[in-house]
């Protein structure tokens, strides 16, 4: 003979809360513990959520959205003598039994032909604690961040440091002198040149010269105040990172090989 009787009525969270509010608890010492499992709301995987059930001007944690109140719940009653949990079956047509009968029938060990009055008597042992779950959360710990909180500029300079910029500046000036130009580019100008290139990657304009135009829809104050248009063009025309007189003919990346080697050393050591 099966000593367990199950609750078969499908409940939403809203129905469950109404049933709990209507329970008549006379004996607080001999209550039956019940586990209530909230299943995911019906719009959990959608791109939108509905409004909360409470007043918009009085926001409380108990103001659940309608989708969660309509979501199905799973009730698990526990026998206090055996600490055994019984999961309920919600796929039955037995929809006339109130929640007060549920707790008695799920935890009262007796033959199936027990009377409804006996089950109703044991149901009074159920006690609902509204704030029971609030004390189960662990204390928040300080989030673990990076070991070194460097700024974006500091991270950039870890790899494009003075030595790499001196390499670019040296070969750029050599190439400019080879073409009868002054070759007076400084390391700071190389930094401004590279910064303008990075900025133009996400503030894009149809033409390069538009960054220095005075029109409001294209002028970029960061680039225009850092380096002039003609100076930027001069560096771009002469930019080099190697000596063209000593190129390895078998290396397809000979023109940028010194820069590759310098950056690889820094990526492996940082």
SEMARDREN-819348 format. One record per atom (N, C-alpha, C, O): residue in three letters; x, y, z. Coordinates in steps of 0.02 Angstrom, whole numbers, plus 32768, in hexadecimal, padded with zeros to 4 digits. Last residue first. Layout:
! SEMARDREN-819348
ALAXYZ
...
This chain:
! SEMARDREN-819348
UNK8AEF87F57BE0
UNK8AC0881B7C0B
UNK8A8F87EC7C2E
UNK8A6488037C54
UNK8B3687A37B8A
UNK8B5487B37BCB
UNK8B2387D77BF9
UNK8B2E87D67C36
UNK8AF387927B14
UNK8B0787567B39
UNK8B2087657B7E
UNK8B20873A7BAA
UNK8AE088147AE9
UNK8AA587EA7AF6
UNK8AB887AC7B1F
UNK8A9087957B48
UNK8B64883C7AD5
UNK8B3D885B7B0B
UNK8AFF88327B1B
UNK8AEB882E7B55
UNK8B8B87EE7A68
UNK8BB187EB7AA6
UNK8B8988077AE1
UNK8B8C87EC7B18
UNK8B2F881A7A09
UNK8B2C87D47A21
UNK8B5387CD7A62
UNK8B3E87A87A8F
UNK8B5B889D79F0
UNK8B1B88927A11
UNK8B15884C7A2C
UNK8AF988427A62
UNK8BD7888379B1
UNK8BD588AB79EE
UNK8B9388A07A14
UNK8B9488997A51
UNK8BB088387940
UNK8BDC881B7972
UNK8BD9884179B4
UNK8BD8882279EA
UNK8B61889678FA
UNK8B4688567911
UNK8B6F88397949
UNK8B558823797C
UNK8BC188F978DD
UNK8B8889097909
UNK8B6888C97924
UNK8B5688C7795E
UNK8C1788B17886
UNK8C3088CD78C6
UNK8BF988DE78F6
UNK8C0088D47933
UNK8BBB888E781A
UNK8BD7885B7846
UNK8BF388797886
UNK8BE7885B78BB
UNK8B8888DC77B9
UNK8B6B88E677FB
UNK8B8888B5782E
UNK8B7088B17867
UNK8BCF88B87749
UNK8BC589007755
UNK8BA9890D779B
UNK8BB2894477B5
UNK8BCA882D7744
UNK8C09884E7755
UNK8C0088977768
UNK8C2388B17792
UNK8B6E87CD772A
UNK8B5D8801775B
UNK8B9B88287770
UNK8B9F884277A7
UNK8BA8877176D8
UNK8B72879976BC
UNK8B5C87D276EB
UNK8B3D880276D5
UNK8C4D875176C8
UNK8C1A875F76FC
UNK8BE5878C76DE
UNK8BF287C676CE
UNK8CAF874C7669
UNK8C8787107673
UNK8C4E871976A6
UNK8C2586EC76AE
UNK8CF287C57671
UNK8CC987B87636
UNK8C9C877B763E
UNK8C688777761E
UNK8CFE882E76F2
UNK8D0587E776E3
UNK8CD687D576AA
UNK8C9987D676B2
UNK8D4988CD76DE
UNK8D0D88A476E1
UNK8D1E885C76CF
UNK8D46884F76A2
UNK8D92894C76ED
UNK8DA6890C770A
UNK8D6888E07714
UNK8D5588D0774C
UNK8D5D89C076BD
UNK8D9C89A9769F
UNK8DB3896576B9
UNK8DE18947769D
UNK8CF189E17708
UNK8CE589C276C7
UNK8D2589A876A6
UNK8D2289807677
UNK8CE289C277AE
UNK8D0E89E2777D
UNK8D0689BE773B
UNK8D1489827737
UNK8C4189D47800
UNK8C7E89AF77EE
UNK8CA689D977BD
UNK8C8E8A0D77A5
UNK8BCB8A13780E
UNK8BE689F3784A
UNK8C2289C8783A
UNK8C34899C7861
UNK8B838AAF77D5
UNK8BA98A7177CA
UNK8BBF8A55780D
UNK8BC48A79783F
UNK8B2B8B33778D
UNK8B2C8B0377C4
UNK8B508AC377AF
UNK8B3E8AA4777C
UNK8B198B997731
UNK8B5D8B83773E
UNK8B628B4B7773
UNK8B9A8B357783
UNK8A928BB3772A
UNK8AB68BA976EC
UNK8AFB8B8B76F8
UNK8B168B6976CC
UNK8A6F8BC977AF
UNK8A548B8F778C
UNK8A7B8B80774C
UNK8A838B45773B
UNK8AB28C4277C8
UNK8AC78C0577EB
UNK8AAE8BC777C7
UNK8AD28B9677C0
UNK8A688C967771
UNK8AB18C90776A
UNK8ACA8C50778B
UNK8AF48C2C776F
UNK89E88C9077A6
UNK89F48C777763
UNK8A3E8C6B7757
UNK8A518C3B7736
UNK89FF8CCE7822
UNK89E68C89781F
UNK89F48C6A77DB
UNK8A0A8C3177D7
UNK8A218D4D77F3
UNK8A538D257818
UNK8A3F8CDC7819
UNK8A6A8CB07813
UNK89AB8D7777B9
UNK89E68D6E778E
UNK8A1B8D4577B1
UNK8A3F8D1E7791
UNK89558D7C782C
UNK89458D5177F2
UNK89838D4477C7
UNK898F8D0A77B4
UNK89A58D7278CE
UNK89898D957895
UNK897E8D65785A
UNK899A8D2E7858
UNK89708D287966
UNK899F8D29792F
UNK897E8D4B78F3
UNK89428D4378E7
UNK89158D4979CC
UNK89518D2079DB
UNK89868D2679A5
UNK89C18D2979B4
UNK88A98D8E799B
UNK88D48DB079CC
UNK89138D8979DC
UNK89438DA679F6
UNK88728D307943
UNK88888D717929
UNK88B68D967959
UNK88E48DB97944
UNK884F8CC47996
UNK88838CBC7963
UNK889E8CFF794D
UNK88DB8D077945
UNK87EE8D0279E9
UNK88278CDC7A06
UNK88608CD679D3
UNK889A8CE179E4
UNK878E8D397994
UNK87B98D6579BA
UNK87F68D4179D7
UNK882B8D5F79DC
UNK875F8D1D78F8
UNK87708CF87934
UNK87A38D20795B
UNK87DC8D287945
UNK86DB8D487889
UNK87168D5D78AD
UNK87208D3478EC
UNK86F18D287912
UNK865F8D227856
UNK86998CF87847
UNK86D78D0B786E
UNK87048CE27875
UNK85F88D797875
UNK85E68D33786B
UNK86228D07785A
UNK86198CCA7851
UNK862B8DFA787A
UNK861B8DD878B9
UNK860E8D8E78B0
UNK86198D6778DF
UNK86BA8E277819
UNK86738E16781C
UNK86648DEC785A
UNK868C8DC0786C
UNK87418E37780D
UNK87208E5D7842
UNK86D68E4D7847
UNK86B58E657876
UNK87AB8DA577F9
UNK877D8DD877DF
UNK87598DFA7819
UNK87538DDE784F
UNK87F58D3D7827
UNK880F8D807835
UNK87E28DB77819
UNK87F18DF27821
UNK87B68CCD77FB
UNK87C08CD37843
UNK87D88D197856
UNK87CE8D2E788F
UNK87BD8CCF7771
UNK87808CE97790
UNK87878CF077DC
UNK87618D1577FA
UNK882B8C8F7740
UNK88318CD6774D
UNK87F48CF37771
UNK87F88D2B778C
UNK87FC8C0C7727
UNK88298C19775F
UNK882B8C637771
UNK882D8C7577AC
UNK874E8BED7706
UNK87918C0276F0
UNK87BB8C16772C
UNK87A18C2E775F
UNK86DE8BBA774E
UNK86EC8BA37709
UNK87338BB376F2
UNK87518B8C76CE
UNK87048B8777F7
UNK86EE8BB977C7
UNK87018BA27781
UNK87308B7B777A
UNK86E88B3C7896
UNK86FB8B35784F
UNK86DC8B6D7825
UNK86A28B7F782E
UNK871D8B16791F
UNK86FC8B54790A
UNK870E8B5C78C0
UNK873E8B7F78AF
UNK87658AA17924
UNK871F8A9E793B
UNK86FB8AE07933
UNK86BE8AE2793F
UNK87DD8AC178E4
UNK87C18A7F78DB
UNK877A8A7978F2
UNK87548A5178D6
UNK880C8B3A790B
UNK87E88B3878CB
UNK87CA8AF378BD
UNK87A28AEB788F
UNK88518B16797E
UNK88128B3A7984
UNK87EA8B377944
UNK87AC8B337946
UNK88C38ADA7944
UNK88968AB2796E
UNK88518AD47973
UNK881E8AB3796E
UNK88FB8B487901
UNK88E78B0C78DB
UNK88B58AE27904
UNK88848ACA78E8
UNK89178B9C796C
UNK88E68BB17939
UNK88CE8B777910
UNK88948B7378FD
UNK897A8B4F79AC
UNK893B8B5C79CD
UNK89058B73799D
UNK88CB8B6079A4
UNK89E18B55794C
UNK89C28B15795B
UNK897F8B1E797E
UNK894F8AFA796F
UNK89FB8BE17956
UNK89E98BC27916
UNK89C58B807921
UNK89918B737904
UNK8A228BF079DA
UNK89E68C1379C2
UNK89CE8BF47981
UNK89918BEE7976
UNK8A988BA179D7
UNK8A618B8F7A03
UNK8A208BB079EC
UNK89EC8B8F79EA
UNK8AE28BEE797D
UNK8AD18BA9796A
UNK8A978B907996
UNK8A6A8B6E797D
UNK8AF38C6179C8
UNK8ACA8C65798B
UNK8AB68C1F7973
UNK8A808C167958
UNK8B488C2F7A29
UNK8B068C467A3D
UNK8AD88C4C7A01
UNK8A9C8C3D7A06
UNK8BBB8C1979DD
UNK8B978BDF79F9
UNK8B508BF37A0D
UNK8B218BCD7A04
UNK8BC08C84794A
UNK8BD08C72798F
UNK8BA78C3679A5
UNK8B778C227984
UNK8C0D8CA778AD
UNK8BD48C8B78D2
UNK8BEA8C767917
UNK8C208C587920
UNK8C618CE0784E
UNK8C618CFB7892
UNK8C268CE278BC
UNK8C108D0678E9
UNK8C838CD877C3
UNK8C8B8C9F77F0
UNK8C8F8CB47839
UNK8CBB8C9E785D
UNK8C828D2E7751
UNK8CA88D3F778E
UNK8CB48D0477BC
UNK8CEA8CFD77D9
UNK8C9F8CD176B7
UNK8C738CF276E6
UNK8C9A8D007727
UNK8CCE8CE17732
UNK8CDA8C817653
UNK8CEB8CC87658
UNK8CB88CF07682
UNK8CA98D297672
UNK8CC38BFC7664
UNK8C9A8C1F7632
UNK8CA28C6B7637
UNK8C758C907623
UNK8D148BDF76CF
UNK8D258BC0768F
UNK8CFF8BE17656
UNK8D178BE2761D
UNK8CCD8C1D7733
UNK8D0C8C3B771D
UNK8D228C1F76DA
UNK8D3F8C4276B1
UNK8C658BBF7740
UNK8C568C04772C
UNK8C958C277712
UNK8C928C4B76E1
UNK8CAB8B4E776D
UNK8C8A8B4B772B
UNK8C798B917712
UNK8C7F8B9F76D7
UNK8CD48B8077E9
UNK8D068B6A77B7
UNK8CE88B687771
UNK8D078B7E7741
UNK8C598B957828
UNK8C848BCF7818
UNK8CB98BBD77E5
UNK8CC98BE677BA
UNK8C318B0E7833
UNK8C088B3E780E
UNK8C318B7B77FB
UNK8C2B8B9377C2
UNK8C938AD67883
UNK8C8F8AC0783E
UNK8C638AEF7814
UNK8C6F8AF677D8
UNK8C788B2078FD
UNK8CBA8B1D78DE
UNK8CB68B0B7894
UNK8CD38B2E786A
UNK8BF18B06791C
UNK8C088B4B7910
UNK8C4A8B4B78EA
UNK8C548B7378BC
UNK8BEF8A7C7932
UNK8BC78A9978FC
UNK8BE08ADF78E9
UNK8BE58AF178AF
UNK8C478A7779A0
UNK8C558A517964
UNK8C2F8A6E7928
UNK8C4C8A7878F2
UNK8C048AC679FC
UNK8C458ADE79E2
UNK8C598AB879A3
UNK8C778AD57976
UNK8B988A727A14
UNK8B8D8AB279F3
UNK8BCE8AD079D8
UNK8BCE8AF079A4
UNK8BDB8A0A7A56
UNK8BB989FC7A16
UNK8BAD8A3D79F0
UNK8BB68A3F79B4
UNK8C0B8A527AC6
UNK8C3A8A2F7A9A
UNK8C1A8A207A56
UNK8C3A8A2A7A22
UNK8B998A817B06
UNK8BC78AB17AE7
UNK8BF68A8F7AB7
UNK8C088AAC7A83
UNK8B198A067AD8
UNK8B3E8A307B07
UNK8B6E8A5E7AE1
UNK8B6C8A627AA3
UNK8AA289B67AB8
UNK8ABE89EB7A8E
UNK8AE28A1D7ABC
UNK8ACC8A567AC5
UNK8A8D896C7B30
UNK8AA4894B7AF2
UNK8AC3897E7AC1
UNK8AF889717AA4
UNK8A6A89C27B94
UNK8A8F89867BA6
UNK8AAE89647B69
UNK8AE289447B6D
UNK8A1B8A227B5A
UNK8A628A317B60
UNK8A8B89F67B7A
UNK8AC889F87B77
UNK899D89E67B68
UNK89B889F17B25
UNK8A0489FC7B29
UNK8A2989E27AFF
UNK898F89ED7BF2
UNK899289AC7BD2
UNK89AF89B27B8C
UNK89D689877B76
UNK89898A797C01
UNK89C08A537C20
UNK89C78A0E7C02
UNK89FE89F67BF8
UNK89118A947BBD
UNK89518AB07BA5
UNK898C8A8A7BC2
UNK89BD8A7D7B9E
UNK88B28A507C0D
UNK88BE8A3B7BC8
UNK88FF8A567BAC
UNK89228A337B86
UNK88FE8A387CB2
UNK88D48A5C7C83
UNK88E08A437C3D
UNK89138A237C31
UNK890489A67D1A
UNK892489D87CF0
UNK88F089FA7CC4
UNK88BD89DC7CB2
UNK88FF89577D9C
UNK88CA897E7D7D
UNK88E989B77D55
UNK88E989F07D6A
UNK893888B87DB0
UNK894F88FD7DA5
UNK891989227D7F
UNK890889107D47
UNK88E6884B7DC2
UNK891C88577DF2
UNK8935889F7DEC
UNK894688BE7E1F
UNK883488657DAF
UNK887788597D95
UNK88AD886A7DC8
UNK88A288947DF4
UNK87C6882D7E35
UNK87D788527DF9
UNK881C88417DE0
UNK883C88137DFA
UNK874787E07E87
UNK878E87D87E78
UNK879D87FA7E35
UNK878287E57E01
UNK86D588347EF2
UNK86E688157EB2
UNK873088157EA6
UNK875488447EB8
UNK86BB88097F9A
UNK86D7883B7F6C
UNK86EB881A7F2B
UNK870F87E87F2C
UNK862587AE7FB5
UNK866C87B97FBE
UNK868487EC7F8B
UNK866487F77F58
UNK858B87AA800A
UNK85B087BB7FCE
UNK85F987C97FDE
UNK860987EB800F
UNK8558871F8069
UNK856F87648068
UNK859787708028
UNK85C087478014
UNK84D686B78024
UNK851886C18040
UNK852B870B803C
UNK851287308013
UNK842C86A68051
UNK845E86C08023
UNK84A186C88047
UNK84A486DD8081
UNK83D0868280AF
UNK83F9864C8093
UNK842F86658064
UNK845B863F8050
UNK837986E080D7
UNK83B286D48103
UNK83E0869E80E8
UNK8413868E8107
UNK831186E0807F
UNK833D871A807E
UNK837B870F80A8
UNK83AD8730809D
UNK82BC8675808D
UNK82F3866F805D
UNK832486A9805F
UNK835B86A48043
UNK826086A280EE
UNK828B866880FC
UNK82C7866580CD
UNK82FE865580E2
UNK8202870580F5
UNK8247871880ED
UNK827886DE80F7
UNK82B386E98106
UNK818986C3810B
UNK819286EA80CD
UNK81DB86FA80C1
UNK81F186FD8087
UNK816386288139
UNK818E865F814E
UNK81A186868110
UNK81C6866D80E5
UNK80DA85C78166
UNK80FB85EA812F
UNK81238625814A
UNK8108864F816E
UNK80BC852981A2
UNK80CC856E81B5
UNK80F2858D817B
UNK812385728162
UNK804B84A381C0
UNK807584C7818F
UNK807D851081A5
UNK804D853181B8
UNK7FF38464820F
UNK803784668227
UNK8065848F81F9
UNK809F849B8209
UNK7F7A845781D5
UNK7F84849281FF
UNK7FCA8497821A
UNK7FDC84CA8238
UNK7F7483DC8199
UNK7F8884158170
UNK7F958452819A
UNK7FB9847F8184
UNK7F3F838081F0
UNK7F88838481EB
UNK7F9F83BF81C4
UNK7FD983D581CB
UNK7EB7839881D4
UNK7ED283A68216
UNK7F1E83AD8214
UNK7F3A83DA8233
UNK7EA4836D8154
UNK7E9E83B48160
UNK7EBB83C681A4
UNK7ED583FD81AD
UNK7EB282E58167
UNK7EE483088140
UNK7EE18352814D
UNK7F1583738151
UNK7E3F82CB81B3
UNK7E8082BE81D1
UNK7EB782E381AB
UNK7EE582FE81C9
UNK7DDE82ED8155
UNK7DE283148192
UNK7E25830A81B4
UNK7E42833981CF
UNK7DE8828F80F0
UNK7DFE82D380E1
UNK7E0582FD8120
UNK7E2C832C8121
UNK7E2881F18128
UNK7DF28222811E
UNK7E1082668111
UNK7E4882758125
UNK7E86817680CE
UNK7E7E81A48106
UNK7E4881D880F5
UNK7E3D81E880BB
UNK7EA581148071
UNK7E5F8120807F
UNK7E54814E80BB
UNK7E1E814D80D8
UNK7F2F81078069
UNK7F108134803A
UNK7EC88142804B
UNK7EAE81768037
UNK7F7981058110
UNK7F5D80E480D5
UNK7F38811780AA
UNK7F23814C80C2
UNK7FFB817F8134
UNK7FBF815A8146
UNK7FA681368108
UNK7FBA814880D1
UNK80568202815A
UNK806081BC8148
UNK802581948162
UNK801E8188819E
UNK804F829F811C
UNK802D8273814C
UNK8033822B8134
UNK8018821980FF
UNK808182EE80B9
UNK80AE82DD80F0
UNK808F82AC8122
UNK80B28294814F
UNK80238305805A
UNK806682F68043
UNK809382DF807B
UNK80C682BF806F
UNK7FAF8327809C
UNK7FB082E98076
UNK7FF782D68062
UNK8005829A8059
UNK7FD183A280D7
UNK7FBF83698100
UNK7FC5832880DB
UNK7FDE82F680F6
UNK7FEB83F28068
UNK802083E68098
UNK801083AA80C5
UNK803D838480D7
UNK7F6B83ED8023
UNK7FA983D68005
UNK7FDD83C48039
UNK7FF9838D8037
UNK7F0D842D806C
UNK7F0A83E5806B
UNK7F4B83C88050
UNK7F5F83918063
UNK7F3484B08052
UNK7F3584998097
UNK7F32844D809B
UNK7F50842E80C8
UNK7F1B84BF7FCB
UNK7F6084B77FE1
UNK7F65849E8028
UNK7F94847B803A
UNK7E89845D7F9D
UNK7EAD849A7FAE
UNK7EF3848B7FC7
UNK7F0484527FD6
UNK7E5683FE7F16
UNK7E7483F97F58
UNK7E99843A7F67
UNK7EC5844C7F41
UNK7E2883F67E97
UNK7DF9840F7EC9
UNK7E1784107F0F
UNK7DF484217F3F
UNK7E6A83B97E30
UNK7E7484017E39
UNK7E45841F7E6C
UNK7E3C845C7E6E
UNK7EA483397DED
UNK7E8C83447E31
UNK7E98838D7E43
UNK7ECA839D7E63
UNK7EDC83187D77
UNK7E9E833E7D74
UNK7E82834D7DB9
UNK7E4C836B7DBE
UNK7F90832E7D70
UNK7F5383087D7E
UNK7F1783367D7B
UNK7F1E83737D7B
UNK801683597D73
UNK7FF683467D34
UNK7FB7831D7D3F
UNK7FAA82EE7D19
UNK806C83727DDB
UNK803D83A67DC8
UNK801783967D89
UNK7FFA83C47D6B
UNK80A783217E66
UNK809683157E20
UNK805F83477E0D
UNK802983467E2B
UNK812D834E7ED3
UNK80E7834A7EC2
UNK80DE833F7E77
UNK810983527E50
UNK81A982F77F2E
UNK819783257EF8
UNK814F83197EE4
UNK813882E07EE3
UNK81D782EE7FD2
UNK81AB82D07FA0
UNK819983047F6D
UNK817C83377F7E
UNK826082CB8039
UNK823C82FC8011
UNK821682D97FDB
UNK822F82AB7FBA
UNK827A829A80E0
UNK82758286809A
UNK824A82B88074
UNK821582CC808D
UNK828C829A8168
UNK82AE82CD8141
UNK82AF82BB80F7
UNK82DF82CA80D4
UNK823C824D81B7
UNK826D822A818F
UNK829882598166
UNK82C682428144
UNK81EE82AA81FF
UNK820B826F8222
UNK8242824E81FA
UNK827182348218
UNK81C2830B81AA
UNK81EE832081E1
UNK820D82E48205
UNK824182EB8225
UNK81C1830080FE
UNK81AB82DF813B
UNK81DB82F08173
UNK821782E4816C
UNK81A183878093
UNK81D4835F80B5
UNK81B7834180F5
UNK81988364811D
UNK816983AF7FF0
UNK815C83AB8038
UNK818B83788057
UNK819A83448039
UNK817C84187F6F
UNK819B83DB7F8B
UNK819283DD7FD6
UNK81AF84067FF9
UNK813684597EDE
UNK813384577F27
UNK814F84147F3F
UNK813C83DF7F27
UNK815484C57E5C
UNK815A84807E71
UNK8160847E7EBD
UNK818B84A07ED9
UNK80F785327DF3
UNK812285267E2C
UNK812184DC7E3C
UNK80F284B87E2A
UNK80EC85927D59
UNK80DC85587D83
UNK810D85517DBC
UNK814785677DB7
UNK80CA86437D50
UNK80F6860B7D43
UNK80E385D07D70
UNK80CB85DA7DA8
UNK808486B27D72
UNK806086807D4A
UNK808A86427D3D
UNK807186117D21
UNK80E586FB7DB2
UNK80AB86E67DD9
UNK808386B17DB4
UNK806486867DD4
UNK813A87157D47
UNK815186E87D7C
UNK811886D17DA8
UNK811986987DC1
UNK80EC876A7CFA
UNK8104872C7CDC
UNK811D86FB7D11
UNK811586BE7D09
UNK80D787D87D4E
UNK80A087AB7D3F
UNK80B787697D22
UNK809887357D30
UNK815C87F17DC9
UNK813B87FC7D88
UNK810687C77D7B
UNK810687917D98
UNK814388157E79
UNK815C87EA7E44
UNK813987FB7E02
UNK80FF88107E03
UNK816588677EF8
UNK813E88797EBD
UNK815988537E81
UNK8182886D7E5B
UNK81BB884F7F61
UNK818388207F58
UNK815888307F1C
UNK812A880A7F0C
UNK821088BA7F66
UNK822B887B7F4C
UNK81F488477F3F
UNK81FE88197F18
UNK81C089507F2B
UNK81D389217F60
UNK81EA88E17F40
UNK81DB88D27F06
UNK819E89F57F08
UNK81C089B97EEF
UNK81D7898F7F2A
UNK81FC89A67F55
UNK812C8A5A7EF1
UNK81408A377F2E
UNK815F89F47F19
UNK813D89C07F19
UNK81098A887E76
UNK81298AB87EA3
UNK81408A977EE4
UNK81658AB67F0A
UNK80CA8A1C7E3A
UNK81088A357E1C
UNK812D8A647E4B
UNK816B8A687E48
UNK808E89967E9C
UNK808989DC7E89
UNK80CB89F47E6F
UNK810089E37E8A
UNK80A888EE7E59
UNK809889207E8B
UNK809289667E6F
UNK809289707E32
UNK80D188997DF4
UNK808B88977E08
UNK807788CE7E38
UNK803C88DC7E40
UNK813888DB7D6F
UNK812D88BE7DB0
UNK80E488C37DC3
UNK80BE88EB7DA8
UNK812888B77CBD
UNK812C88E37CF7
UNK812188BD7D37
UNK810488877D38
UNK818B883E7C60
UNK815088667C6E
UNK8159888E7CAD
UNK818C88887CD0
UNK821988417BF0
UNK81F8882A7C2D
UNK81BC88577C39
UNK81B9888F7C20
UNK826788057B58
UNK824488377B80
UNK822888177BBE
UNK822187DA7BC2
UNK829987A07B0D
UNK82BF87DE7B0D
UNK829F88147B38
UNK82B9884B7B3C
UNK828E87017B67
UNK827987337B36
UNK82A387717B3C
UNK82CC87787B6A
UNK82A486A37BC6
UNK82D186A37B8D
UNK82BD86D57B58
UNK82D986D47B21
UNK823F86B97C24
UNK828586BA7C3A
UNK82B586BF7C00
UNK82EA86DD7C07
UNK81B686C17C21
UNK81DB86ED7BF4
UNK822586EF7C05
UNK824787207BF7
UNK8189866B7C83
UNK8179865B7C3D
UNK819F86877C0C
UNK81A786737BD2
UNK820986487CFE
UNK81CE866A7CE5
UNK81C5865E7C9B
UNK81F486497C78
UNK823E85A87D3F
UNK824C85E57D19
UNK820D86057CFF
UNK81DE85E17CEC
UNK81F1857A7DDF
UNK820A856A7D9C
UNK821685AA7D75
UNK81FA85DE7D87
UNK821385737E84
UNK81FA85A07E51
UNK821A858E7E0E
UNK825785927E06
UNK81E684FF7EFB
UNK8216850B7EC5
UNK81F685387E91
UNK81C385257E74
UNK81D984F07FA3
UNK81B6850A7F68
UNK81E9851E7F34
UNK8213854A7F40
UNK81D4847D8022
UNK81FF849E7FF2
UNK81D784B27FB5
UNK81B684877F96
UNK8199847E80C6
UNK818784758080
UNK81B8849C8056
UNK81C684D68064
UNK818884368167
UNK81B0845D8138
UNK819E844B80F0
UNK8196841180DF
UNK8100844381D1
UNK811D8418819D
UNK81468442816D
UNK812B846E814C
UNK810384648281
UNK80F48476823C
UNK81188447820C
UNK814A8427821E
UNK80EA84738314
UNK80E9843582ED
UNK80D6844482A5
UNK809F8434828F
UNK80E584F78340
UNK811D84CD8354
UNK8122848F8329
UNK81598477831A
UNK80728536831A
UNK80B0854D82FA
UNK80EB851E8309
UNK811C851D82E4
UNK7FD6851282FF
UNK800D84F58325
UNK804E85058301
UNK805F84E682CF
UNK7F82855582A8
UNK7F74855782F0
UNK7FAF853F831A
UNK7FB985568352
UNK7F6A85A78218
UNK7F9E8584823D
UNK7F90858C8288
UNK7F9285C482A3
UNK7F1685A4818B
UNK7F0785B081D2
UNK7F38858781FB
UNK7F30854A8201
UNK7F3885F280EF
UNK7F4285BA811D
UNK7F3485D08165
UNK7F4586088179
UNK7F3286598096
UNK7EF3864280B2
UNK7EFB860980E4
UNK7EC985F28101
UNK7FB286698066
UNK7F96869F808E
UNK7F56868980B1
UNK7F4586A480E6
UNK7FBE85F78018
UNK7FE685FD8055
UNK7FC986338083
UNK7FC8862A80C0
UNK7F6986127FAE
UNK7F5A85DA7FDA
UNK7F7F85E0801C
UNK7F6485D28052
UNK7FAC867F7F74
UNK7F6886887F8F
UNK7F5686507FBF
UNK7F37865D7FF3
UNK802386427F4E
UNK802586767F80
UNK7FE086837F9E
UNK7FDA868F7FDA
UNK7FF285E87EEC
UNK801285CF7F28
UNK801386037F5F
UNK800585F47F99
UNK7FC4863E7E88
UNK7F9586127EAC
UNK7FB285FA7EED
UNK7F8F85F67F20
UNK804186767E65
UNK800C86A17E7F
UNK7FD886777EA6
UNK7FC2868B7EDC
UNK808486097E31
UNK809E86297E6E
UNK806986567E8D
UNK8064865A7ECA
UNK800B858B7E05
UNK803A85C07DF4
UNK805185E07E35
UNK803585D27E6A
UNK7FF484DB7E08
UNK7FF0851C7E28
UNK8020854D7E07
UNK8056853A7DF0
UNK7F9684497DEB
UNK7FC984787DD2
UNK7FBF84BD7DEE
UNK7F8784D87DED
UNK7F7D83CE7E65
UNK7F61840A7E47
UNK7F9884377E2C
UNK7FC5844A7E52
UNK7FA5835E7EAA
UNK7FA083597E62
UNK7F8783987E41
UNK7F7C83987E04
UNK8005831D7F2B
UNK7FDE83577F15
UNK7FE083597ECA
UNK801583557EAC
UNK7FF982737F65
UNK801B82AB7F44
UNK7FEA82E27F33
UNK7FAE82D77F2C
UNK801A82047FEA
UNK7FE982237FBE
UNK800782647FA4
UNK802A82887FC8
UNK8065816F801E
UNK806C81B6800C
UNK803481CB7FDE
UNK802181A67FB0
UNK806180E88034
UNK80558112806E
UNK8057815D805E
UNK804D8186808A
UNK801B806C7FD6
UNK804180A97FD1
UNK803080D7800B
UNK7FF680EA8013
UNK802B7FC58000
UNK800080008000
UNK802D803E8000
UNK805E80428025
